[in-house]
Amino acid sequence: MSVVTAPRGNRLALLASEAAKLPAFLRRDFLGAWSYRMAFFSDAVGLAFQAVLFFYIGKMVDPDVLPTYGKGNVSYLEFVAVGIAISMLIGIGIFRAANAFRNEQLMGTLEALLMTPTTATTVQFGSVVYDLVYMPLRTAIFFIAIAFAGDVSFNPDGILPATATLLLFIPFVWGLGIMYAAATLTFKVSGGGFVVTLLTITSGAYFPLTLFPAWLATIAELNPMAIAIDTMRESLLGDAGWSDVASGLVVLAPASLVTLALGIGSFRLALRRERRRGSVGLY
């Protein structure tokens, strides 16, 4: 039996056609967020208050218990800034991806959207494309707020390696978010708070992993979130260059790709199941 495949030109045309739909998703979600201006601006104000809060918490922390980087001791605010940024990133990425599909169900638009000549992959990408733009911008705004809140200095030469780390980490967050979207589609609730908490606690976001027992610290160091945080700290707080952070990036890249593939696969299975049961629009 021979398998008939679409000509390469047709596949490229289909890919271009699907990609052209993504700006429509982006515009829709931006207008939706902008229509609630109070929530839009209060989020920015919340970032500033969080920076101030950790500035004063840092006054109670002995810098000698913190890891040293290229320039020596760092303040707690400098140490925790990267951890907070990544923690917010993973929290927003996971829950907003799940909520995007949940909201489509609640509004009764998910089933109608899936009946259009739009592939399920495009729906997945489109539902989170706004967050893929918003999350890095929000992270940058937070670092600016931290810099104004206290005596914080980041290594300018580490901005590009830190940005590369952030971009490699986003697919990991995105993959987890799509997994929870699949759980939401199937079970109508995701319950992802425990996983987010576990990842955050074992990432060294708020305290050094060396405070853990040795066996637990060794396991925690395998956490992709811990790898991303440590790599960004080495770049922004120390004098690490591309060669110094390469080992972290080499580990982070496949972890992100595998997690993203698992997320996309689980969503397709969940969607196939709900279509077979005729319950895509039920909530």
C-alpha positions in Angstrom: 0.0 0.0 0.0 1.4 3.4 -1.0 1.0 6.5 1.2 0.0 9.6 -0.7 1.6 12.8 0.7 0.9 16.3 -0.2 3.4 18.0 -2.5 6.0 20.1 -0.7 4.6 23.3 -2.2 1.2 22.5 -0.9 2.5 21.8 2.6 4.4 25.0 2.7 1.3 26.9 1.5 -0.7 25.3 4.2 1.9 26.1 6.8 2.0 29.7 5.7 -1.8 29.9 5.7 -2.0 28.6 9.3 0.8 30.9 10.5 -1.1 33.9 9.0 -3.9 33.2 11.5 -1.7 33.7 14.6 -1.9 37.5 14.5 -5.7 37.3 14.7 -5.4 35.3 17.9 -2.8 37.8 19.2 -5.0 40.7 18.4 -8.1 39.1 20.0 -6.3 38.3 23.3 -4.7 41.7 23.5 -8.0 43.5 23.0 -9.5 41.2 25.6 -6.8 42.1 28.1 -6.9 45.8 27.2 -10.6 45.9 27.7 -10.0 45.3 31.4 -7.6 48.2 31.9 -7.7 48.1 35.7 -6.4 44.5 35.8 -3.9 45.4 33.0 -2.3 48.3 34.9 -2.7 46.7 38.4 -0.5 43.9 37.2 2.3 46.4 36.5 1.7 48.1 39.9 1.8 44.7 41.5 5.3 44.1 40.0 6.6 47.3 41.5 5.2 46.5 45.0 6.7 43.0 44.8 10.1 44.6 44.1 9.7 46.9 47.1 8.6 44.0 49.4 11.6 41.9 48.6 13.9 44.9 49.0 12.9 45.1 52.7 12.9 41.3 53.2 16.5 41.4 51.9 17.5 43.6 54.7 16.9 40.7 57.1 19.0 38.2 55.1 22.7 37.7 55.8 24.5 38.0 52.4 27.1 35.5 53.6 24.6 32.6 53.3 24.0 33.4 49.6 26.1 32.0 46.8 28.9 34.1 45.3 29.1 34.9 41.7 31.8 36.6 39.5 31.7 39.9 41.4 31.6 38.3 44.8 28.7 38.5 47.3 25.3 39.7 46.0 22.4 41.2 47.9 19.3 39.1 48.6 17.3 41.3 46.3 19.7 40.6 43.4 19.7 36.9 44.2 15.9 36.6 44.5 15.1 38.9 41.5 15.9 36.2 38.9 14.0 33.6 41.0 10.9 35.7 41.3 10.9 36.5 37.5 11.1 32.8 36.6 8.5 31.8 39.2 6.1 34.4 37.8 6.8 33.2 34.3 6.0 29.5 35.1 2.9 30.4 37.1 1.5 32.6 34.4 2.5 30.3 31.6 0.9 27.2 33.1 -2.3 28.6 34.4 -3.0 31.0 31.5 -2.6 28.3 28.9 -5.1 26.1 30.7 -7.4 29.1 31.4 -7.4 30.0 27.7 -9.0 26.8 26.7 -11.3 26.8 29.7 -12.5 30.3 28.8 -13.2 29.1 25.3 -15.4 26.3 26.8 -17.2 28.7 29.1 -18.0 31.1 26.3 -19.1 28.4 24.0 -16.5 29.2 21.3 -14.1 26.3 21.6 -16.3 23.8 19.6 -17.1 26.5 17.0 -13.4 27.4 16.7 -12.4 23.7 16.2 -15.0 23.4 13.4 -13.3 26.1 11.3 -10.7 25.1 8.8 -8.0 25.7 11.4 -5.7 22.9 12.6 -5.6 21.9 16.3 -1.9 22.8 16.4 -2.8 26.4 15.2 -5.5 26.6 17.9 -2.9 25.5 20.5 -0.3 28.1 19.3 -2.9 30.8 18.8 -4.4 30.4 22.3 -1.1 31.1 24.0 0.7 33.4 21.4 -0.3 36.5 23.4 1.3 35.1 26.5 4.4 34.1 24.5 4.8 37.8 23.7 3.6 39.1 27.1 5.7 36.9 29.4 9.2 38.1 28.2 8.0 41.7 28.3 6.6 41.3 31.8 9.8 39.7 32.9 11.8 42.6 31.5 9.5 45.1 33.2 10.0 43.3 36.5 13.8 43.5 36.2 13.6 47.2 35.5 11.3 47.7 38.6 13.8 45.7 40.7 16.7 47.9 39.4 14.8 51.0 40.5 13.7 49.5 43.9 17.2 49.2 45.3 20.9 49.0 44.9 20.8 46.3 42.2 23.3 46.0 39.4 23.1 43.4 36.6 26.0 42.6 34.3 25.2 44.1 30.9 27.3 41.5 29.1 25.0 38.8 30.6 21.8 40.2 29.1 22.1 38.2 25.8 23.0 34.8 27.5 20.2 35.4 30.0 17.7 36.2 27.2 18.7 33.0 25.4 18.1 31.1 28.6 14.7 32.7 29.0 13.7 31.9 25.4 14.9 28.2 25.8 12.9 28.0 29.1 9.6 29.3 27.6 8.9 26.1 25.6 9.2 24.1 28.9 6.7 26.4 30.5 4.5 26.3 27.4 4.6 22.5 27.3 3.5 22.2 30.9 0.7 24.8 30.2 -0.6 22.7 27.3 -0.5 19.6 29.5 -2.8 21.4 32.0 -4.9 22.6 29.1 -5.4 19.0 28.1 -6.3 18.1 31.7 -8.7 21.0 31.8 -10.3 19.8 28.6 -10.7 16.3 29.9 -11.4 16.8 33.6 -12.7 20.4 33.5 -10.3 21.3 36.3 -6.5 21.2 36.1 -5.3 21.4 39.7 -1.8 22.4 38.7 -1.0 24.4 41.8 0.9 21.6 43.4 3.2 21.0 40.5 4.0 24.8 40.3 4.7 24.9 44.0 6.9 21.8 43.8 8.9 23.2 40.9 9.3 26.5 42.6 10.5 25.1 46.0 13.0 22.8 44.4 14.3 25.5 42.0 16.3 27.7 44.4 14.2 30.7 43.4 13.9 32.1 46.9 16.7 30.4 48.8 19.9 28.5 47.9 19.6 24.8 47.1 22.6 24.2 49.4 20.2 24.6 52.4 18.5 21.3 51.4 19.9 18.0 52.5 22.6 16.8 50.1 20.4 14.1 48.5 17.5 16.5 47.9 19.8 19.2 46.6 21.2 16.8 44.0 17.7 15.9 42.8 16.6 19.6 42.8 19.6 20.5 40.6 17.9 18.4 37.8 14.8 20.7 37.9 14.8 22.6 34.5 13.5 25.6 36.4 16.6 25.4 38.7 18.9 25.2 35.7 17.2 28.2 34.1 17.5 30.3 37.3 21.1 29.3 38.0 22.1 30.0 34.4 20.5 33.4 34.4 22.1 34.3 37.7 25.5 33.4 36.5 24.9 35.6 33.5 23.3 38.6 35.2 25.0 38.6 38.6 28.4 37.2 37.6 30.7 37.5 34.7 29.7 34.3 32.9 29.9 34.3 29.2 28.5 32.1 26.5 31.0 29.3 27.1 30.2 29.4 30.9 26.5 29.0 30.5 26.6 26.6 27.5 26.3 23.5 29.8 23.0 24.8 31.3 21.6 25.7 27.8 22.6 22.2 26.5 20.5 20.6 29.2 17.7 23.0 29.1 17.1 22.9 25.3 16.2 19.1 25.1 14.2 19.3 28.3 12.1 22.1 26.9 11.6 20.3 23.5 10.5 17.1 25.2 8.1 18.9 27.5 6.6 20.8 24.6 6.2 17.7 22.5 4.5 15.9 25.5 2.2 18.9 25.9 1.2 19.0 22.3 0.7 15.2 22.2 -1.4 15.1 25.4 -3.6 17.9 24.1 -4.2 16.2 20.8 -5.1 13.0 22.7 -7.5 14.9 25.0 -9.1 16.7 22.0 -9.5 13.4 20.1 -11.2 11.8 23.1 -13.6 14.7 23.7 -14.5 14.8 20.0 -15.2 11.1 20.1 -17.4 11.6 23.1 -19.1 14.7 21.7 -18.2 16.7 24.8 -15.8 19.3 23.6 -18.1 22.1 24.5 -19.2 20.7 27.8 -17.9 22.2 31.1 
